[in-house]
Amino acid sequence: MTGKDVVRIMRKNGWILDRTTGSHHVMVKENLRSVPVPVHGNTDLGNLAQRILKQAGIESPGR
């Protein structure tokens, strides 16, 4: 799963893009802390994608 995929999933779950710093997109949701997502083209994030989604409180797809 790429960073772009993670951002897409987070947006579907109500997260919005707060800012972009370099290649990291910082996503925020009301009453929750911000979650940075590295977006490095089409590079697979591996386990990091699941950890980011877990931090965001989103059940990762495929589970």
Buried (B, 14 or more C-beta within 10 A) or exposed (E): BBBBBBBEBBEEBEBEEBEEEEEBBEBBBEEEEEBBBBBEEEEEBEEBBBEBBEEBEBEBEEE
